[in-house]
Amino acid sequence: MIMKRFMAAEMRQVMQQVTDDLGEDALILSNRRTEDGIEVIAAIDYEDELEGSLASLADVAAGATAPRSHAVATVGEPAAPAPEPARPDESILQVRQELRALRDMLEMPLTRLGWQAQQDRDPVRAVIMERLGEARLHPVIANHIADQVQDGMDAEAGWQCAQQTLAGLLPLDDDGLLENGGVVALVGPTGVGKTTTIAKLAARFALRHGRRHVALVTMDHYRIGAHDQLRTYGKLLGVPVYIAGDEQELAVILNQMDDRRLILIDTAGTSQRDQTLPERFAALEKAGRTIHRYLVMAANAQLSVCDDVLQAFSVLRPERCILTKLDEATTLGGILSVLIRHHLPVSFLSDGQQVPDDLHPADAQRLVALALAAAVPESQGDTAWLHAFQTNRDVAHANAI
């Protein structure tokens, strides 16, 4: 085990020193405030040392220790082959698992001590971090927001500043689709509400400019009843619905509908893990006309799922995003964190099945209010990850927003 002592004026600075010197896997053994600043003692190589000792004990207990070979080669004779290293048996693997569990148990009290020190040193910042953590905002973003609060602000003023900062970080884009129209394809995973969203957009545009300026196209050949659903919406709205099987058919339809101001294309829902995702949407590239892509994402998905979706669909170069299922989301911190980190602008919000009522232009203040209203108090949830963030490797990337 290698232990080192670090000293800096602020926790952020000392954690940067730890990361630079010992790496991201360093374990924080203690931290305290001194007259010179924040003192942190950290260690590395602690796990291998303990595992080696306990593994040896486990080998002896299991009778698995093999005698060492001292083969000597004479001149002109080949050396005896070295024995192959024995594979770890079940007892060793179990000891390693127990070691990792023990390490986790030791780390949590230490990180909670760091969180308590943070509360004592800067209570306003601690309150802000706690509230943003309850909203399930990513800790890097929460830390960045807390950094914007000015010294001397009380808790209420600091919280107001934090909310404004969060609203300012949200990427929004009122692209004027409902005024100017265009050719738009909605892409995204299965079950996020693309078809219903198309009906809402078509209804809003038809109410403003007349139904003769709207046309719908479906390219969903995988979901049973997808065509019928869009045809039903088209019949209710009084707008034509076309079926495009490939890029040639899509190109013909777009040429025929050249006089329509708004053409909305419904695509098949595709899993973010589908390796053929680019090929499935190749028709959008080869249709011979500029087609704008809107990624439809469900706001009720977990942060990791949202991140996977955006990463996978980035190959389609979506220009904007539409958030659906806001009425079903228990927390919004995950989806907001993903949008902020990937800088994908949000154009519309959908919070229900009613056409066209449950569709709204994206509004930062509304998203922040919804995210904070859905926050889960620590007594009802687990914000240990936020406590651990105070001594976590993410601190080194806190300015990466």
N, C-alpha and C positions, 0 to 999 in steps of 0.2 A: 504493500500500500504506500502511495506517495501522498503526503499531506503538505499543503501550502497555505500560507496566510496572506490575505489580500486586504488592502485598505484604500478607501476612496471617500470622497465627500458625500456621494449619493449612492443609493442601492443600484441604480441603473449602471453607474460607472464601475462599481466593484464587480457586478455580475458580468460586465463586458470583459473585465480583466480575467475573471475565472474562465470564461469561454475561450478567450484568446490563448490563455496559457495551458489550460488542462483539457480543453475540448468540451463538446456538448454533453458528454456522459459523466461529467464530474458530479460527485455527491457533496451537497452542502452539509457539513457537520455542525456548524454553529454560525450565528451572526449576532452581533451586538453593536450598540452605538458607544463610541468612545469620544474623548475630547478631540481626537484627530479626524473623526468621521465614522464611517461604517466599517467594521472589521468582520471579515468572513473567512472561515477556515473550510477548505474544500479538499477533497481527496479523489484520486483515480486509482485504478488497478486494485480496488478493494475486493471486487467479486472474484477475479481469477485466483487471488491469494487464498481466499476463504474456500473456494471450490476445490482448489488443489489439495488443501489440508483435509477437508472433509471427504473428498473423493478417495484419498489414500486410506482414511479410516474405514470407509465403506468397502474398499477392496479387501482390506485385511479381514473385516468382519464377514465378508462373503467368501473368503478363501480364494480370492481371485488374483492375489499377487503372484506374479510369475518370477522365478529366479532369474537373475541377470546372467546373460551369456558373456563369457570372457574368451571367445574364440581367438586364437593366435594363428596368423598365417606365416608359414615358412617361405623362404625364397623359392620361387618357381612353382609354388602351390597356390591355388586360388583361395581367397579368404572364405571362411564359412559364411553362408548367407545370414544376414541379420534377421532376427525374429521379427515377424510382423507385429505391429502394436495391437494389443488386445482391444476390442470394441467395448465401450462402456456398457455395463449390464444394467438391469432395471434398478438396482439399489443406487447406483451412481446418478442415474437420471432423476430418481426420486429426490435424492439429496440436493441436486441442482435446482429442482423445482421449489423445494422448501427454502433454499437460500434466496431465490428470487422473491418469494413471498415474504421472507423475513426482511429483505432489503426494502420492499414496498412499505412494510409496517414501520420500519425505522424512518423512512423518508417523510412520511406524512406528518408525524409530530414536528419534525424539524421545519417543514415548510409552513406548518400552521404557526410555529413560533415566529417565522419570518413575517407572516401575515399579521400577527399580533403586534410586532414591532412597527409594521407599516401603519396600523391603526393608531398606535400611540404617537407616532412621529407626525403623521399627516392625516388627521381624521376625515377631513373633507374629501381628500383623494380616495381614502378607503371606502367611504360611503358611495362614491361614484362608481368605483370598480365593483363594489358589491352589487349595486343595482344593475349595472350593465351585465354582470355575470348572471344575475337572476333572469335577465332577458335572453340569455344564452348567446350573447354576442361573442365573437371570437376574441380571446384574451389579447392578442396583438392589437386589434382595433380598439378594444376597451382601454388598453394602456395608452394608445395614441390619443384617444379622446381625453383621458384624464390629464395628459400632459398639457392640453390647451387651457386648462383652468388656471386662472391667474392667482398668484399668491395673495392672500388677504381676503379672498372671497369666503363668505360663509357658506354653509351647506346648501341653502336654497339657491343662492346666486350661482354657486358652482354647478349645481344640478341643472339649472336652466342653461348655463353655458354648455354643459355636456350634451344636452338634448339638441341645441342648435348646431353644435359641431357634428353630431351624428347625422342630422338632417342635411348638412352641407356636404357630407361625404357620399351620400347616396347619389348614384349617377342616374339622372332623369333626362328624358328627351321627348319633348312635345314636337314630334316630327310633322305635324299637320296632316296626317294620313286621312282624317275624316273631313278635311277641307280640300286637300289637293288630290287625293286618290293615288293610284299607282297599281302596279302588279306586285302582290305580296303573297308569299308562301309561309304558312305557319308550320314549323317543325318542332319536334320534341318527343319525349318518351310517350309510351302508351298510357292512356288514362288521365292525362293532364287537362283535358277539356278543349282540345284544338277545334273540334267541329262546332261545339257550342259557342266558342269565342268568335269563330268566323260568322256565325249567325248574328251575334251581337254587333259586330263591326258592320256587317252588311245592312242590318236594320237601322243603325245610327246614320250611315251614309245615305240610305234611301230616304229617310225622313228629312234630311237636309237638302238633298239634291235631286231626289226622284229615283224611282226604282229602275228606270230605263238606263241609268248610268252604272248599274251594278251587275256583275256576273260572278258565278261561283264555279269552281272546278275542283273535282276530287281526283286524287291519285292514290287513294287508299284502297289497295286491292287485297289486303290481308285480313281486315276485320269484317266479320260477317255483319251485314246490315249497314255498313258505313255509307254506301251509296244511298240507301233508302233514307237514312237519317238526314243527309244533306238535301236530298230531293224534297223531303218533308218541309224542311226549313225554307227551301227555295219556293215551294208552292205557297207557303204561308206568307212569305215576303213578296211574292210576285216577281221573282227574278229567275233567270234561266240557270240551270245546273248542267255542267258538262262533265264527261268522264274521259280522262286522258290515261291511256295505258302505257305510253312511252314518250320519249322526247319529240318524236315526229308528230304524234297526235297532239301533244301539248303545243307545239309550235303552230300547228294548223288552227287550233282553237284560239290561241292568242292573236293570230292574224285576223281571224274572223271577228273577234271581239275588240278590234282596235278602236272602235268608237266608244267603248265603255270606259268610264273614268276610273272605276275601281274594279279590279279582278282579284278575287281572293282564292288561293289554292290550298286545299286541304290535303295534307300528306299523311302517310301511314305512320302510326306511332312505332318508334324503334327503340329498343333497349340501348342504353348507353354502353353496354358491353358487347354489342354487335360489331364484330370486326368488319362486316361488309357495309357499315353505315355510309361511307362516302359513295359507294356504288349505288346504293338505294336512292340517292338524291342526285345522281348524275344528270338526270333529265332537266333539273333546274339550271344546270350550266349550259346545256346544249339546246335550249329552246329557242335561241336566236333573239332573245329579248331580255332586258334587264329585269331580274326578279329579285325583289328585296326579301330578305329572310328575317323572320321574327321567331325567336326561340320562346316557346311556351313552357313555363316551369310552374310546378305546383308549390305553393308557399308552405304546405303542410309537410314537406319532405324534410328529412334530417340534413344537417350540415354536410355530412360526408356524401350523402346521395346527391345533393344539389351540386357539390363540387365535382363529383364524377360526371354528372349530366353536362355541366358546362364545359368541362375538359373534353368530353367525347364529341359534343356537337360543335366545338370550336373549329373543327375541320370544314364545317359548312360556312364559316365566316358570318355568323348571325350579326345583324346590325343593331338589333334592339331586342328587348325582352318583354313578355307579357306575363304577369304574375296572376295565377288562378288559385282558386280554393282558399282565398284569404279567410272565408267564413269557417273553414275546417281546420285552420292552423291553431295549434295550441301554443306554439312559440314561433317567433319570426326572426329571432337573432341569427339563426343559421343561414337562411336565405339572404338576409341583408348583408351578412358578412361575406358571403360568396360573391354577391354582386359588387360590393365595394372592392374586394381584392382583385376581381377580374375586370372591373371597370366596364361592365355591360349595362348600357342605359336601359331604364324601364320606361315604357310608353303607356301601358294600360294596366289597370288592376281589375280583377274580377272576383266578386265575393258572393256568387250565387248562380242559380240556374235560370233566373228570369231573363228573357230576351225582350228588349235590349237593356232593361233597367240595371242589371247587376254588372255593368261595365263602366269604369271611370278613368279619366286621365290620371296618370301617375302623380302622386302628391307626396312630397317628402315628409311634411308635418304629419300627414295622416298615417304613413307607414311607421314613423317613430312612435306616434301615439298608440297604434295597434301593437307594436312590439313591446312597449313598456306595460301596456295594459295586460298583456299575456304573460308577464314575468312571473316566475315561480319563486316565492320566498325561500330562503335557504332552509327554513324549518321543514319545508315540504319537498325540497329537491336537493340535489347534490351539486354544490359549487366548489367542491374540493379542488377541481382542476384550476379554478381561478386563484385559490390560495397558493397552489403549487406554482402558478405562473410567476409569482414574485421571485422564485429562485429557479425558474425554468429556462431552457435554452431559447425559447421564443423571445426572451428579452433582447437577445442580440439582433433580432430582426424587427424590433418594434418600430423602426422608422421606414419600413419597407412598404408602407401604404401609398 
